[in-house]
């Protein structure tokens, strides 16, 4: 048998490759929080606009540029711009509810603090399965859920429509910086009357 995986969901993993600076950590620690479903999130929805976050913003933007170039390979000049960004804190015994990100094209999460031995990120398939067969061996073709181990400095980029969550946290504290994006430039095809300049 020759098996072809068509129409895959592109979830990309990047690594910051350095420790977070004391300035970045101090800023994140100073942010005002409010309760979310199962954990806490920042009041500030634009944390990456703070001057002390400029190097993280640069790393994220370079990663977004690579993602769109490799995954979408735009014919016209099209890029992704970060719209909103915020921090989530999930403590031992808390969780982050299953959700996706409306009004965004590609979303991302950068782990400021995570324990590779205990912290996981779950993604859920959007595919409709008209027949459900009991599975003995899970793989990328028959799974409805996929999980990744995460550690400090890891970043994931994924389509904003892809549902994801964090189950009950076993580590002391998990801190993540999340963000949304939207395309800029030309999307669609003006000759086909689907063009949209953003």
C-alpha positions as CSV (number, residue, x, y, z in Angstrom):
1,X,0.0,0.0,0.0
2,X,1.1,3.5,-0.8
3,X,-0.5,5.9,1.8
4,X,-0.8,9.6,1.0
5,X,-1.6,12.1,3.8
6,X,-3.6,14.8,2.0
7,X,-5.0,18.1,3.4
8,X,-3.0,17.9,6.6
9,X,-3.4,20.5,9.3
10,X,-0.2,22.5,9.6
11,X,0.9,22.8,13.3
12,X,4.5,24.2,13.4
13,X,6.8,24.0,16.4
14,X,9.6,26.5,16.9
15,X,12.1,27.0,19.7
16,X,13.1,30.4,21.1
17,X,16.6,29.1,21.6
18,X,17.4,31.3,24.6
19,X,16.3,32.0,28.1
20,X,13.7,34.7,28.7
21,X,15.4,37.9,29.9
22,X,14.8,39.3,33.4
23,X,13.1,42.3,31.8
24,X,10.7,40.1,29.9
25,X,9.9,38.0,33.0
26,X,9.5,41.1,35.2
27,X,7.0,42.6,32.7
28,X,5.0,39.4,32.4
29,X,4.9,39.0,36.2
30,X,3.7,42.6,36.6
31,X,0.6,42.1,34.3
32,X,-2.8,42.4,35.9
33,X,-4.8,39.2,35.6
34,X,-8.5,38.2,35.7
35,X,-10.1,34.8,35.9
36,X,-10.8,32.9,32.7
37,X,-12.5,29.5,32.3
38,X,-10.3,27.3,34.4
39,X,-7.2,29.6,34.6
40,X,-6.2,33.3,34.5
41,X,-5.5,35.7,31.6
42,X,-4.2,39.2,31.4
43,X,-6.3,42.3,31.2
44,X,-3.8,43.6,28.6
45,X,-4.6,42.2,25.2
46,X,-1.5,43.8,23.5
47,X,1.4,42.6,25.6
48,X,3.7,42.3,22.6
49,X,3.4,46.0,22.0
50,X,5.4,46.8,25.2
51,X,9.0,47.9,24.3
52,X,10.6,45.3,26.5
53,X,9.0,42.6,24.4
54,X,10.5,43.8,21.1
55,X,12.9,40.8,20.8
56,X,10.1,38.3,21.4
57,X,7.9,40.1,18.9
58,X,10.8,39.9,16.4
59,X,11.2,36.1,17.0
60,X,7.5,35.6,16.6
61,X,7.3,37.7,13.4
62,X,10.2,35.8,11.8
63,X,8.5,32.5,12.7
64,X,5.2,33.7,11.2
65,X,7.0,34.8,8.0
66,X,8.6,31.3,7.7
67,X,5.2,29.6,8.4
68,X,3.3,31.5,5.7
69,X,6.1,31.2,3.2
70,X,6.4,27.4,3.6
71,X,2.7,26.5,4.3
72,X,0.8,29.0,2.1
73,X,3.5,30.0,-0.4
74,X,1.8,33.2,-1.4
75,X,2.0,34.3,-5.0
76,X,1.3,37.9,-4.1
77,X,3.0,39.9,-1.3
78,X,1.1,38.7,1.7
79,X,2.3,38.5,5.3
80,X,0.8,38.0,8.8
81,X,0.6,40.8,11.3
82,X,0.1,40.2,15.0
83,X,-3.2,41.6,16.2
84,X,-3.7,40.8,19.9
85,X,-1.4,39.1,22.4
86,X,-2.0,38.1,26.0
87,X,-0.6,35.9,28.8
88,X,-2.3,32.9,30.4
89,X,-1.3,31.5,33.8
90,X,-2.5,28.0,34.7
91,X,-1.6,26.7,38.1
92,X,-1.6,23.2,39.5
93,X,-5.1,21.8,39.4
94,X,-6.4,24.4,36.9
95,X,-7.0,23.9,33.1
96,X,-7.5,26.0,29.9
97,X,-10.9,25.2,28.3
98,X,-11.2,23.9,24.8
99,X,-11.5,26.8,22.4
100,X,-10.4,28.3,19.0
101,X,-9.6,31.9,18.0
102,X,-12.3,33.7,15.9
103,X,-11.2,36.8,13.9
104,X,-7.7,35.4,13.4
105,X,-6.0,33.5,10.6
106,X,-3.0,31.9,12.4
107,X,-2.7,31.7,16.1
108,X,0.3,30.9,18.3
109,X,1.4,30.1,21.8
110,X,4.9,30.7,23.3
111,X,5.7,28.9,26.5
112,X,7.3,31.3,29.1
113,X,7.2,28.5,31.7
114,X,6.4,24.9,31.1
115,X,7.6,21.5,32.4
116,X,8.3,19.0,29.6
117,X,7.7,16.1,32.0
118,X,4.2,17.3,32.9
119,X,2.8,19.9,30.5
120,X,0.9,19.0,27.3
121,X,-1.0,20.9,24.6
122,X,-4.0,19.2,23.0
123,X,-5.4,19.8,19.5
124,X,-8.7,18.5,18.3
125,X,-9.7,17.6,14.7
126,X,-12.3,19.7,12.9
127,X,-13.1,16.8,10.6
128,X,-16.5,15.2,10.5
129,X,-16.4,11.5,10.8
130,X,-19.6,9.9,9.6
131,X,-18.6,6.5,10.8
132,X,-16.7,6.0,14.1
133,X,-14.6,2.8,14.2
134,X,-13.2,1.6,17.5
135,X,-9.4,2.1,17.1
136,X,-6.7,-0.2,18.4
137,X,-3.7,1.8,17.3
138,X,-3.9,5.6,17.1
139,X,-2.2,7.5,14.3
140,X,-2.5,10.8,12.3
141,X,-5.3,9.4,10.1
142,X,-7.7,8.0,12.8
143,X,-7.1,10.4,15.7
144,X,-9.5,13.1,16.8
145,X,-7.1,14.4,19.4
146,X,-3.3,15.0,19.1
147,X,-1.1,16.1,22.0
148,X,2.4,17.7,22.2
149,X,4.8,17.8,25.2
150,X,5.7,21.5,25.8
151,X,8.6,23.1,27.6
152,X,9.9,26.6,28.3
153,X,10.8,28.4,25.0
154,X,8.6,26.2,22.7
155,X,6.2,28.0,20.4
156,X,3.4,26.5,18.3
157,X,1.7,28.1,15.3
158,X,-1.5,26.7,14.0
159,X,-4.7,27.7,12.1
160,X,-6.9,29.7,14.4
161,X,-9.9,27.5,13.7
162,X,-8.2,24.5,15.2
163,X,-9.6,23.7,18.6
164,X,-7.1,23.3,21.4
165,X,-7.0,23.0,25.2
166,X,-4.9,22.3,28.3
167,X,-6.1,19.5,30.6
168,X,-5.7,19.8,34.4
169,X,-2.1,21.0,35.0
170,X,0.1,18.8,37.1
171,X,3.1,21.2,37.2
172,X,3.3,24.0,39.7
173,X,2.6,26.8,37.2
174,X,2.4,27.0,33.4
175,X,2.7,30.4,31.7
176,X,2.0,30.9,28.1
177,X,2.0,34.0,25.8
178,X,-0.7,33.6,23.1
179,X,-1.3,35.7,20.0
180,X,-3.6,36.1,17.0
181,X,-2.7,37.2,13.5
182,X,-4.4,38.5,10.4
183,X,-3.1,38.6,6.8
184,X,-1.9,41.9,5.2
185,X,-1.4,42.5,1.5
186,X,-3.4,40.8,-1.2
187,X,-5.5,37.6,-0.4
188,X,-7.6,35.9,-3.0
189,X,-7.5,36.5,-6.7
190,X,-8.7,39.8,-8.2
191,X,-9.2,38.1,-11.7
192,X,-11.6,35.7,-10.0
193,X,-13.3,38.5,-8.1
194,X,-12.1,37.1,-4.8
195,X,-9.3,39.7,-4.3
196,X,-9.1,41.5,-1.0
197,X,-6.4,44.0,-0.2
198,X,-5.7,44.2,3.5
